[in-house]
Amino acid sequence: MENNVDEELFSLICYMVTSARNLVRETKMYGPLRLIDACGRLIGILERMGTNSEFLSKVKTRIEANKYGVMSDEKAFVDFLDALILDLVGQLQEGK
């Protein structure tokens, strides 16, 4: 690998491909958990690359605080995802 960012991106890709394979037989709610975890990991990589987005940093904090909620309260986890989607759409609309 050329540098640490390359290693981190390769590691994330490995995580995502392995997750895709494992999801063939895993519990249904592991898919959303693994996807939201991958989003948090990607934001972390972007931060280490020097991308300074207050919005994405807040998204990552929310992901870290809520991602394991899927294990104890599926409805709260889905509500978290719905709220996060609305915030992302709002951010997209502000950028236009």
C-alpha positions, 0 to 999 in steps of 0.5 A: 500500500502506498500510504496509511490512507490507502491501507485504511480504504483497503481495510474498509473495502475488505470489511464491506465485502466480507460483510456482504458475504456474511449477510447471506446468512446473518440476521436481517438487521446486521445489514443496516448495522454494517452499512452505518458502521461503514459510513462512520469508518469512511467519515473517520478516514476522510477526517484523517485525510484532512476533510474538515466537515463539521456536519460529517463529524456530527454524523459520525458522532451520532453513528457511534452513539446509536449504531449498536442500538439495533441490538437492543431496540430495533425501532429506536435504531430505525428511528435514528436512521430515519432522522439521519436521512432527513438531516442528510437530505437537508444538507444536500438541499442546502448545498444546491 
